[in-house]
Amino acid sequence: MDVLENDIAGALSFIQHHLFELEISTVQHHDFKKFKKKMKKLRGSKCSGQFDPKRTLLHKGNAFWLEWRHNDQTIGIHAMRCDDYHDTDLASIWLAGQQILTYGGGKIGNKQPELARQMRGKIVYGGDLFMTPDFRGVDALSTSIALQSFLYAEIKWKPDWIYGFIDKRNVTQRGFAGRFGYNHKAPIGTHWEKPPKNIRSDDYLAALDRTGLARNAWAIATFGLGGLLHKQ
């Protein structure tokens, strides 16, 4: 099942209308030096190594980040990057290079989740999703923000997979994996023998394949966000 352009357009139209009703605008960026500063200002911490321009190559062709604004103030950000792993799988990439992209030491483990071993092809990582406290819990806003990012990634790259990390509590108690439309999850994010200082050891790996993205786009275009949540 491939993603239909009409469904993508319909889903984006619904999400953008939802954001418009909340008086929130979306701005797309490619300057990751600015993203790094924005993360420091909003969250008070560094961005992920995958989005640090000092640690990895980032350009218009392989990465972007979205900013959501209300009354000229930033209320949310989310970064996306695409890598081509047609000749290998995500778990092998982690074993080879994940440690280089982290801060604070740590030792990568070899017990990576089976889901990561299944993921190959054009893979998009979505990370550093952050919303200011005053907008958390506002009328499915986090769902709209995550899904808008995924749909932008689909238009730009047509990926085989989109993935991210979600902490255990947000998966098991708050249902974030389903609310964001992921159709795969594993109770190990990245396996570390010794986690770096800035990495949670209880993160889940959450992933979305092309079949899941197609179904999500159709559900939202047809029924709105309620269609996605009902489908889960």
C-alpha positions, 0 to 999 in steps of 0.5 A, spaced: 500 500 500 503 506 497 501 513 499 496 516 495 498 524 493 490 526 494 491 523 501 497 526 503 494 533 501 487 532 504 491 530 511 495 536 511 490 540 509 486 538 515 492 539 520 494 546 517 486 548 518 487 545 525 493 549 527 490 555 523 484 555 528 489 555 534 492 561 531 499 557 530 503 558 524 509 553 521 515 555 519 520 550 515 528 551 516 534 548 514 539 552 518 541 547 524 546 552 527 540 556 529 536 550 531 542 548 536 541 555 539 533 554 539 534 548 543 538 551 548 534 557 549 527 553 549 529 546 553 536 548 556 540 542 553 543 540 547 540 538 541 541 531 539 548 529 535 544 527 529 542 534 528 548 538 531 552 541 525 559 540 528 558 532 529 554 531 522 553 533 515 546 537 514 544 540 508 537 542 505 537 535 501 538 531 507 535 535 513 530 540 515 526 542 522 520 545 523 518 551 528 511 552 530 509 559 532 503 563 536 503 570 537 510 571 534 513 566 539 516 559 538 511 554 541 514 548 538 520 545 534 521 538 531 527 536 526 527 531 521 533 528 517 533 522 511 539 517 510 539 512 505 541 505 508 539 500 502 545 496 503 545 495 510 540 496 516 539 501 522 541 496 527 548 496 523 548 503 522 547 504 530 553 499 532 558 503 527 556 510 528 551 512 533 556 513 539 560 518 535 553 522 535 552 522 542 555 526 548 558 524 555 561 517 553 557 511 553 558 504 550 554 502 545 551 495 546 550 489 541 543 487 543 539 492 538 532 491 537 529 486 531 525 492 529 532 496 527 534 490 524 528 490 519 529 497 517 533 499 511 532 503 505 531 510 505 530 512 513 528 518 516 529 520 523 525 525 527 528 527 533 528 533 538 520 534 538 519 539 544 513 544 546 513 549 551 509 547 557 503 552 556 502 549 549 502 541 552 495 538 552 492 543 547 487 540 543 491 534 540 497 539 538 502 534 539 499 529 534 498 535 529 505 537 530 508 530 529 504 528 523 505 535 520 513 533 520 512 526 517 507 528 512 513 534 510 518 528 510 514 524 505 513 529 500 520 531 500 523 524 501 518 518 500 522 514 505 521 507 507 521 508 514 520 514 519 522 513 526 523 516 533 524 515 540 519 515 546 520 514 553 517 508 556 512 512 560 509 516 554 508 509 550 505 505 556 501 510 560 500 516 555 499 512 548 504 517 544 506 511 539 499 511 537 497 518 537 503 520 533 501 514 528 507 509 529 505 502 527 511 499 530 514 499 536 520 496 540 521 496 548 529 498 547 530 504 543 538 503 542 541 498 546 547 501 550 552 497 555 553 504 558 548 509 556 551 516 555 549 521 560 544 525 555 541 518 553 535 515 557 535 507 557 528 506 557 526 509 551 522 505 546 524 505 538 517 507 535 517 506 527 512 508 521 513 504 515 510 506 508 503 502 509 502 505 516 503 512 513 499 511 507 493 508 512 494 514 517 494 519 511 487 516 508 484 516 515 486 523 517 484 526 510 477 522 511 475 522 518 480 528 521 485 526 527 479 522 530 480 517 524 487 516 526 486 515 533 480 510 532 484 506 527 489 505 533 
